[in-house]
């Protein structure tokens, strides 16, 4: 029997993580590899998903990742993550990525944004229920509305693809 958990707010699980980049993370152009930035964003989103759901959660989809500016060696990369939407067992987590040169405290650049879908799982790896999401602010309500639009698009795209596979 599973316990019923009261709805949680975005502030309950919202986090910020920071990391300093190094030469070992560079791509052929000398910037930080996009996969490294994506890994940081996924890690931040995973913490939020696990906090909100109260246990293990796994990445189910990356709905969108926008790289806006390159990240350079030595930059301090900050990821800001919060839950935007919660369903029965899945959650959308939004991540904002900023970079700041290690030696210049005044220059902060928005370098990327991402939307991850996580699914809470039990010990057997099956989906498990998550608490409802209770928006606290107008900002949270806007994020919730936009997440519902992205979810509707994901579902419609999947239905259209599946319907196309059934056609001769």
Backbone torsions as a table, in degrees:
resi	resn	phi	psi	omega
1	UNK	NA	130.9	-178.6
2	UNK	-93.9	147.4	-179.9
3	UNK	-84.2	147.3	178.7
4	UNK	-86.3	127.4	178.9
5	UNK	-110.5	134.5	178.3
6	UNK	-62.7	156.8	177.3
7	UNK	-55.9	147.2	177.9
8	UNK	-116.6	154.4	-179.7
9	UNK	-95.0	161.2	175.9
10	UNK	-58.2	-35.0	-178.2
11	UNK	-67.8	-21.2	179.1
12	UNK	-60.1	-39.0	-174.2
13	UNK	-116.9	0.5	-178.3
14	UNK	-61.7	137.7	-179.6
15	UNK	-139.9	167.4	170.8
16	UNK	-135.5	129.3	175.4
17	UNK	-120.5	147.0	178.4
18	UNK	-131.2	149.1	-179.8
19	UNK	-151.2	148.0	175.4
20	UNK	-100.1	132.0	-177.8
21	UNK	-82.6	157.9	-179.1
22	UNK	-136.3	169.5	-179.9
23	UNK	-60.9	-28.9	-178.8
24	UNK	-65.7	-13.9	-177.6
25	UNK	-99.8	7.1	-173.1
26	UNK	-81.9	155.1	173.5
27	UNK	-95.6	-171.6	-178.1
28	UNK	-67.1	-18.1	179.0
29	UNK	-90.5	-4.4	179.3
30	UNK	89.7	2.4	175.0
31	UNK	-95.7	169.8	177.5
32	UNK	-70.0	131.4	-177.9
33	UNK	-59.2	136.8	179.6
34	UNK	-56.1	-33.8	178.0
35	UNK	-63.7	-32.4	177.1
36	UNK	-68.1	-41.3	178.2
37	UNK	-65.4	-42.9	178.2
38	UNK	-61.3	-40.8	178.7
39	UNK	-61.3	-43.0	177.7
40	UNK	-62.2	-42.6	179.7
41	UNK	-64.7	-42.3	179.5
42	UNK	-64.3	-39.8	178.6
43	UNK	-62.9	-44.8	178.6
44	UNK	-63.7	-44.5	179.6
45	UNK	-62.6	-37.9	179.6
46	UNK	-63.0	-39.3	177.4
47	UNK	-62.5	-45.1	179.7
48	UNK	-61.5	-45.9	-179.0
49	UNK	-61.3	-42.4	-179.6
50	UNK	-69.9	-37.4	177.0
51	UNK	-64.7	-48.1	-177.5
52	UNK	-63.2	-43.4	-174.5
53	UNK	-82.0	-15.5	179.4
54	UNK	77.2	23.9	179.4
55	UNK	174.8	-165.3	-175.9
56	UNK	-59.7	141.4	175.7
57	UNK	-145.8	144.1	-177.4
58	UNK	-122.0	151.3	176.6
59	UNK	-67.7	124.0	178.8
60	UNK	-104.3	-31.8	-178.2
61	UNK	-160.3	152.2	169.4
62	UNK	-110.9	105.5	-174.5
63	UNK	-72.7	-37.5	-178.7
64	UNK	-162.2	140.9	171.9
65	UNK	-137.7	116.4	179.1
66	UNK	-110.1	119.7	174.3
67	UNK	-94.3	114.4	-173.4
68	UNK	-96.7	-34.3	179.1
69	UNK	-148.5	154.4	177.7
70	UNK	-69.9	151.9	172.9
71	UNK	-102.8	135.1	-174.1
72	UNK	-105.3	159.2	176.1
73	UNK	-58.6	132.6	179.3
74	UNK	90.8	-9.1	177.3
75	UNK	-65.9	145.7	168.3
76	UNK	-88.8	118.9	-179.1
77	UNK	-102.6	127.0	176.9
78	UNK	-115.3	133.5	174.9
79	UNK	-113.6	130.6	177.4
80	UNK	-113.6	119.2	-175.0
81	UNK	-127.6	142.3	174.5
82	UNK	-153.2	154.2	178.3
83	UNK	-75.7	135.5	179.3
84	UNK	-104.4	-30.6	-173.3
85	UNK	-155.6	145.5	174.6
86	UNK	-133.3	134.0	175.8
87	UNK	-108.3	-145.6	179.8
88	UNK	-69.0	-50.9	179.4
89	UNK	-132.4	-6.4	-178.2
90	UNK	-110.5	159.9	-177.7
91	UNK	-143.4	144.1	170.0
92	UNK	-102.8	130.5	179.0
93	UNK	-117.3	127.0	176.3
94	UNK	-97.4	140.4	-179.7
95	UNK	-130.9	129.4	172.6
96	UNK	-106.9	133.8	-178.4
97	UNK	-116.8	127.1	178.0
98	UNK	-123.4	151.4	177.1
99	UNK	-129.7	147.4	-179.5
100	UNK	-143.0	129.8	176.8
101	UNK	-57.6	140.3	-177.2
102	UNK	-59.7	-27.1	-174.6
103	UNK	-107.2	10.9	-177.2
104	UNK	-140.0	92.2	-172.9
105	UNK	-68.2	-15.2	-175.0
106	UNK	-90.1	-18.4	-175.6
107	UNK	-98.3	103.7	176.3
108	UNK	-114.8	127.6	-178.4
109	UNK	-117.0	134.5	172.0
110	UNK	-79.4	111.0	-172.8
111	UNK	-106.6	-11.5	179.6
112	UNK	-176.1	161.0	175.9
113	UNK	-143.0	148.2	-179.0
114	UNK	-147.9	154.2	174.1
115	UNK	-127.1	118.5	-179.7
116	UNK	-109.5	147.9	170.8
117	UNK	-111.5	125.3	177.8
118	UNK	-116.1	151.0	174.4
119	UNK	-121.3	130.6	175.6
120	UNK	-76.0	137.5	-179.0
121	UNK	-126.6	155.4	175.8
122	UNK	-94.3	-173.3	-176.7
123	UNK	-62.9	-24.6	179.5
124	UNK	-90.7	1.0	179.7
125	UNK	84.9	9.5	178.4
126	UNK	-91.0	151.4	178.8
127	UNK	-60.0	141.6	177.4
128	UNK	-130.3	156.7	-177.7
129	UNK	-65.7	150.5	175.3
130	UNK	-119.9	157.3	177.0
131	UNK	-63.3	151.6	173.1
132	UNK	-63.8	163.8	177.6
133	UNK	-108.8	129.1	178.4
134	UNK	-113.0	105.2	-179.8
135	UNK	-65.3	138.1	-177.5
136	UNK	-101.2	-34.5	-171.5
137	UNK	-126.7	169.6	174.5
138	UNK	-60.4	-37.1	177.6
139	UNK	-60.7	-45.3	178.3
140	UNK	-64.1	-40.4	180.0
141	UNK	-65.7	-37.7	175.9
142	UNK	-63.3	-45.5	179.5
143	UNK	-62.0	-38.3	178.2
144	UNK	-64.1	-46.3	178.8
145	UNK	-60.2	-46.2	-179.3
146	UNK	-65.1	-36.2	177.5
147	UNK	-65.8	-38.2	177.6
148	UNK	-64.2	-35.4	176.6
149	UNK	-65.9	-46.3	179.1
150	UNK	-61.7	-40.4	178.9
151	UNK	-63.3	-44.7	178.7
152	UNK	-60.0	-39.8	178.2
153	UNK	-66.3	-41.7	177.7
154	UNK	-60.3	-46.3	-178.5
155	UNK	-65.8	-42.6	179.2
156	UNK	-64.3	-41.3	178.8
157	UNK	-62.6	-44.5	179.1
158	UNK	-62.5	-43.2	179.0
159	UNK	-63.1	-41.8	-179.6
160	UNK	-65.5	-41.0	178.4
161	UNK	-64.7	-45.8	179.4
162	UNK	-63.5	-38.6	178.4
163	UNK	-65.1	-38.3	179.0
164	UNK	-66.5	-29.6	177.9
165	UNK	-72.8	-25.0	179.7
166	UNK	-82.9	-20.0	-179.6
167	UNK	-77.4	147.7	179.4
168	UNK	-69.7	NA	NA
